[in-house]
Amino acid sequence: MTSGLAAILAGLALLDSMSVGTLFIPVWLMLAPGRIRPLRFAAYLATVAVFYFLLGAVLSLGAGAALPGAADPSGGPAAAGPSPLLRSAIGAVLLVGGFVLERRERNRQGHPRRLVQWRERAMTGSGGAAALMALAVAAALLEAATLLPFLGAIGIMAGLGLSAAATAAGLAMYCLIMVAPAVALFLGRLFAHARIAPYLERFDRWSTRNGGKVIAWALQGLGGFLLGNGLLVHFLG
């Protein structure tokens, strides 16, 4: 793997690191009050990284079937993924779900205490590791339709005809960089909590009040993109 390819993969991985599953949820989890168990947080991030690695391996091995055009440099990431009509259907479902969730959040009075209590049990109580791993898989599955940087990385590696070992190394590097910002923030939470506690508390209050709305807006944006993109490709492609 050349340094140029490594730099491209690193840039794409940093884009993926700012997604809901790799940044928003980890920050929300580390804001749980009390003494946090680092292994719980590591279980979440490790599950996300392993999920992406295994998905990337499957897509790379079956590039001809799972990612049509991914191995063709002229096709690029935009040619990869589900059929246009399937993308449109997924987009419509996510769009409607986003509006329903936003309406529910508007009608909800007060803080969603159940969500806060679940976070505290998962991060500081007993038996939370399995719940965090399930949350990681759910978040990764939810974002699977928007893996544009990830699909781009796979398309680049497939187009260059890398060996299986080189592709695996590229995927491993990608996944590690993708979760690195969340790891850095968590280390700050552990070792510099006194300094950043006021900022964390303010963000905690904001996320408690608006977390559901942010997820609703993300679903609406994702659904609108997939719906519009699928219809455009279907009628004009």
C-alpha positions as semicolon CSV with decimal commas, in nm:
position;residue;x (nm);y (nm);z (nm)
1;M;0,000;0,000;0,000
2;T;0,142;0,335;-0,105
3;S;0,150;0,643;0,113
4;G;-0,087;0,819;-0,127
5;L;-0,347;0,542;-0,096
6;A;-0,307;0,538;0,282
7;A;-0,367;0,915;0,293
8;I;-0,683;0,883;0,083
9;L;-0,818;0,601;0,300
10;A;-0,736;0,799;0,615
11;G;-0,925;1,103;0,483
12;L;-1,231;0,895;0,398
13;A;-1,216;0,726;0,740
14;L;-1,212;1,065;0,915
15;L;-1,527;1,158;0,725
16;D;-1,692;0,840;0,852
17;S;-1,572;0,916;1,205
18;M;-1,818;1,207;1,222
19;S;-2,128;0,991;1,176
20;V;-2,397;0,923;1,436
21;G;-2,266;0,577;1,523
22;T;-1,900;0,673;1,549
23;L;-1,923;1,014;1,718
24;F;-2,267;1,129;1,837
25;I;-2,359;0,809;2,022
26;P;-2,010;0,762;2,175
27;V;-2,011;1,121;2,305
28;W;-2,360;1,070;2,447
29;L;-2,247;0,748;2,618
30;M;-1,938;0,901;2,777
31;L;-2,152;1,176;2,930
32;A;-2,311;0,927;3,170
33;P;-2,255;1,048;3,529
34;G;-2,046;0,852;3,775
35;R;-1,750;0,623;3,723
36;I;-1,757;0,488;3,369
37;R;-1,614;0,145;3,294
38;P;-1,369;0,182;3,004
39;L;-1,429;-0,175;2,888
40;R;-1,795;-0,091;2,825
41;F;-1,702;0,196;2,596
42;A;-1,436;-0,019;2,430
43;A;-1,697;-0,289;2,367
44;Y;-1,915;-0,040;2,179
45;L;-1,636;0,099;1,960
46;A;-1,484;-0,245;1,899
47;T;-1,823;-0,374;1,783
48;V;-1,858;-0,083;1,541
49;A;-1,506;-0,134;1,405
50;V;-1,544;-0,512;1,367
51;F;-1,883;-0,470;1,199
52;Y;-1,739;-0,229;0,942
53;F;-1,436;-0,451;0,886
54;L;-1,646;-0,763;0,826
55;L;-1,888;-0,573;0,602
56;G;-1,597;-0,433;0,404
57;A;-1,446;-0,778;0,366
58;V;-1,775;-0,920;0,237
59;L;-1,822;-0,633;-0,007
60;S;-1,464;-0,659;-0,128
61;L;-1,484;-1,035;-0,183
62;G;-1,816;-1,010;-0,362
63;A;-1,753;-0,684;-0,545
64;G;-1,907;-0,812;-0,863
65;A;-2,238;-0,906;-0,698
66;A;-2,270;-0,702;-0,379
67;L;-2,120;-0,383;-0,520
68;P;-2,190;-0,365;-0,895
69;G;-1,929;-0,147;-1,059
70;A;-1,712;-0,112;-0,749
71;A;-1,422;-0,287;-0,915
72;D;-1,458;-0,065;-1,221
73;P;-1,267;0,262;-1,173
74;S;-1,504;0,436;-1,417
75;G;-1,802;0,331;-1,208
76;G;-1,683;0,477;-0,878
77;P;-1,869;0,473;-0,549
78;A;-2,185;0,618;-0,702
79;A;-2,229;0,305;-0,912
80;A;-2,219;0,085;-0,604
81;G;-2,499;-0,019;-0,376
82;P;-2,862;-0,125;-0,404
83;S;-3,077;-0,071;-0,712
84;P;-3,226;0,279;-0,761
85;L;-3,580;0,164;-0,679
86;L;-3,461;-0,013;-0,363
87;R;-3,272;0,300;-0,256
88;S;-3,588;0,503;-0,315
89;A;-3,798;0,262;-0,108
90;I;-3,546;0,267;0,179
91;G;-3,531;0,646;0,157
92;A;-3,911;0,679;0,171
93;V;-3,928;0,459;0,481
94;L;-3,653;0,655;0,658
95;L;-3,807;0,987;0,558
96;V;-4,149;0,895;0,698
97;G;-3,988;0,747;1,009
98;G;-3,794;1,070;1,063
99;F;-4,108;1,283;1,048
100;V;-4,292;1,047;1,283
101;L;-4,005;1,056;1,533
102;E;-3,979;1,435;1,515
103;R;-4,353;1,473;1,578
104;R;-4,330;1,238;1,876
105;E;-4,039;1,436;2,019
106;R;-4,233;1,761;1,985
107;N;-4,524;1,613;2,180
108;R;-4,304;1,471;2,454
109;Q;-4,298;1,671;2,777
110;G;-3,984;1,691;2,989
111;H;-3,662;1,494;2,961
112;P;-3,661;1,137;2,827
113;R;-3,561;0,991;3,163
114;R;-3,584;0,631;3,046
115;L;-3,312;0,691;2,789
116;V;-3,089;0,859;3,047
117;Q;-3,144;0,579;3,299
118;W;-3,062;0,316;3,034
119;R;-2,737;0,497;2,957
120;E;-2,639;0,504;3,323
121;R;-2,707;0,131;3,364
122;A;-2,521;0,045;3,043
123;M;-2,211;0,250;3,125
124;T;-2,186;0,209;3,503
125;G;-2,416;-0,076;3,610
126;S;-2,407;-0,451;3,561
127;G;-2,486;-0,639;3,243
128;G;-2,452;-0,338;3,011
129;A;-2,185;-0,462;2,769
130;A;-2,428;-0,673;2,566
131;A;-2,670;-0,382;2,538
132;L;-2,392;-0,153;2,416
133;M;-2,279;-0,405;2,157
134;A;-2,638;-0,441;2,034
135;L;-2,661;-0,061;2,013
136;A;-2,339;-0,054;1,809
137;V;-2,473;-0,309;1,559
138;A;-2,804;-0,124;1,533
139;A;-2,629;0,208;1,468
140;A;-2,402;0,051;1,205
141;L;-2,698;-0,115;1,032
142;L;-2,890;0,213;1,032
143;E;-2,600;0,388;0,861
144;A;-2,522;0,105;0,618
145;A;-2,712;0,280;0,339
146;T;-2,498;0,595;0,371
147;L;-2,150;0,446;0,369
148;L;-2,039;0,669;0,082
149;P;-1,683;0,723;0,217
150;F;-1,661;0,353;0,302
151;L;-1,788;0,248;-0,041
152;G;-1,544;0,491;-0,194
153;A;-1,255;0,330;-0,007
154;I;-1,364;-0,018;-0,115
155;G;-1,407;0,098;-0,474
156;I;-1,058;0,249;-0,479
157;M;-0,895;-0,065;-0,338
158;A;-1,094;-0,290;-0,574
159;G;-1,006;-0,071;-0,872
160;L;-0,636;-0,094;-0,788
161;G;-0,655;-0,474;-0,776
162;L;-0,501;-0,505;-0,430
163;S;-0,433;-0,847;-0,287
164;A;-0,655;-0,989;-0,014
165;A;-0,389;-0,917;0,249
166;A;-0,345;-0,557;0,133
167;T;-0,722;-0,503;0,124
168;A;-0,755;-0,644;0,476
169;A;-0,478;-0,413;0,595
170;G;-0,649;-0,116;0,431
171;L;-0,981;-0,204;0,593
172;A;-0,819;-0,248;0,934
173;M;-0,647;0,091;0,905
174;Y;-0,973;0,250;0,793
175;C;-1,170;0,111;1,088
176;L;-0,908;0,212;1,343
177;I;-0,892;0,570;1,214
178;M;-1,272;0,583;1,200
179;V;-1,305;0,525;1,577
180;A;-0,990;0,717;1,675
181;P;-1,163;1,054;1,741
182;A;-1,413;0,888;1,977
183;V;-1,124;0,715;2,158
184;A;-0,942;1,048;2,195
185;L;-1,253;1,214;2,338
186;F;-1,304;0,928;2,582
187;L;-0,946;0,956;2,705
188;G;-1,013;1,323;2,769
189;R;-1,324;1,222;2,961
190;L;-1,117;0,988;3,180
191;F;-0,807;1,196;3,247
192;A;-0,919;1,558;3,214
193;H;-1,276;1,535;3,335
194;A;-1,242;1,820;3,586
195;R;-1,142;2,062;3,311
196;I;-1,402;1,968;3,056
197;A;-1,685;1,879;3,296
198;P;-1,875;2,210;3,247
199;Y;-1,871;2,164;2,868
200;L;-1,974;1,801;2,900
201;E;-2,262;1,891;3,130
202;R;-2,390;2,157;2,893
203;F;-2,372;1,917;2,602
204;D;-2,540;1,650;2,813
205;R;-2,838;1,877;2,885
206;W;-2,864;1,972;2,519
207;S;-2,838;1,612;2,395
208;T;-3,093;1,494;2,652
209;R;-3,345;1,748;2,527
210;N;-3,265;1,731;2,156
211;G;-3,112;1,389;2,091
212;G;-3,436;1,247;1,950
213;K;-3,481;1,548;1,724
214;V;-3,126;1,519;1,590
215;I;-3,183;1,153;1,506
216;A;-3,513;1,248;1,339
217;W;-3,341;1,514;1,130
218;A;-3,066;1,270;1,036
219;L;-3,327;1,017;0,923
220;Q;-3,506;1,284;0,721
221;G;-3,184;1,397;0,554
222;L;-3,075;1,043;0,480
223;G;-3,422;0,942;0,358
224;G;-3,455;1,247;0,134
225;F;-3,113;1,187;-0,017
226;L;-3,176;0,819;-0,089
227;L;-3,526;0,885;-0,225
228;G;-3,413;1,167;-0,454
229;N;-3,097;0,989;-0,566
230;G;-3,282;0,665;-0,641
231;L;-3,555;0,837;-0,843
232;L;-3,302;1,049;-1,032
233;V;-3,090;0,748;-1,129
234;H;-3,398;0,543;-1,221
235;F;-3,557;0,801;-1,452
236;L;-3,246;0,965;-1,592
237;G;-2,994;0,679;-1,577
